[in-house]
Amino acid sequence: MIFPYQHELETLKPLVREAGNRVLELSRTGFHVHRKSDRSPVTTADLEVNRYLKEQLLQIYPDDGWLSEEEPDDHTRLTKSRVWIVDPLDGTKYFIAGVPQFAISIALVENAEPVVAVIFNPATNEFFSAVQRQGAFLDGSPVHVRTETPHSITLLVNPPALHRGLFRNMDSAVTCQPMGSIAYTLALIASGRADGTINVARQNEWDLAAGTLLVHEAGGQVMDRYGHPLRFNQRTPFVRGVIATRPDLASRLLDLAKRLFSK
């Protein structure tokens, strides 16, 4: 039996693995770093992943739209029912520094909801995938968000925000650990290796689309700073703040986030 979107996922898997191989090869042989207009870094690895995935996927699915961090926004995507939303290398700063906190993140979004997702960290060889209503997987094995209630809640948070002391007045039961890539963070939450995240910085759709589906399919929740569900392929592809966690902690983290956002 072929499930909905199974063809898209099976098409995507080898393409993302090949893109990851190209990232690792560039990390070994050398890559160039440029500065975008907002002064954030982009490398030849980011650009190569974007080029390769777009070329391959739109050849197979020519009617789909494309939204990527590494190219100008083509608003014709707004007329499409299906759009690939891609961060070719989430955590570029950490890739440059040789810290294994980066990932390729790609989702197929249909009617504003992610329906297929892959997050691949080529440095750790962790391959996360999900299809709507079919569960979340790490290297082919099912994963689920944490279900127990430990004495200490572990949150993965943005390193600069942690270093600025943004989380210093958190509940004493909360332990904050730095994690450079929000896409990889969401994948780790989906696989039960942390309880949640609160990220107060503005996020982009390409940062969150794949990870949102992974967390949902693993039994968790993802919301914006107001507690609203995320919608994708919007005219302005930005989200102000994101919270992801297991269901029993959602209200608690939303309250904590409101305190942080009010600062």
C-alpha angles and dihedrals in degrees: 000000000000113000123211112282092007090122091053092050094047089048091049100048100070092039093056092045090052090048088052091051089054090052091052092047091052090048088057100040099035138266137211125243123211133178121239123216090271089053093247115136126253124184135201085253091061091049095046093051091049093048094047098046094044093048093049100041099043090049088058097036104028095167094059125099128235132220117176137165091230103059139043115281111260105206092202083086086077089068092053125091090206124046132172109223112199141183101186092199118005108196098033092165090058093046088054091049093048093244111141095230100108134094146180107247124192134162136178108224122198122185091349095308128099110242102170126031140178128179116180126183103196092189093061096026091232112152115193122186140171141175122199111272092359102088136249126281141193113204089339097309121110117254133193136190117259114284103185124085107231122193089246122048114213118213125186108217141179109278098223091050090049092049091049088059096246092141099040094106095050122130110288089238090063121089116195121206124186119245122174103205120057090199091054089043091057091048091052091050090050090053093051099251095122136019099234151304138249114197115182097185123096109270131203126226091246090058093056114024099088095036092050091059092045093053093045093049090048090057100263138117133242123191143157124253091280094051094256122139117253122254122199139209090040123161090249103038098205135113123199104221130336136220124191127175148125114295099255091057098045097098093043094051091045089056091048090049092052089057091050095045091050092062 
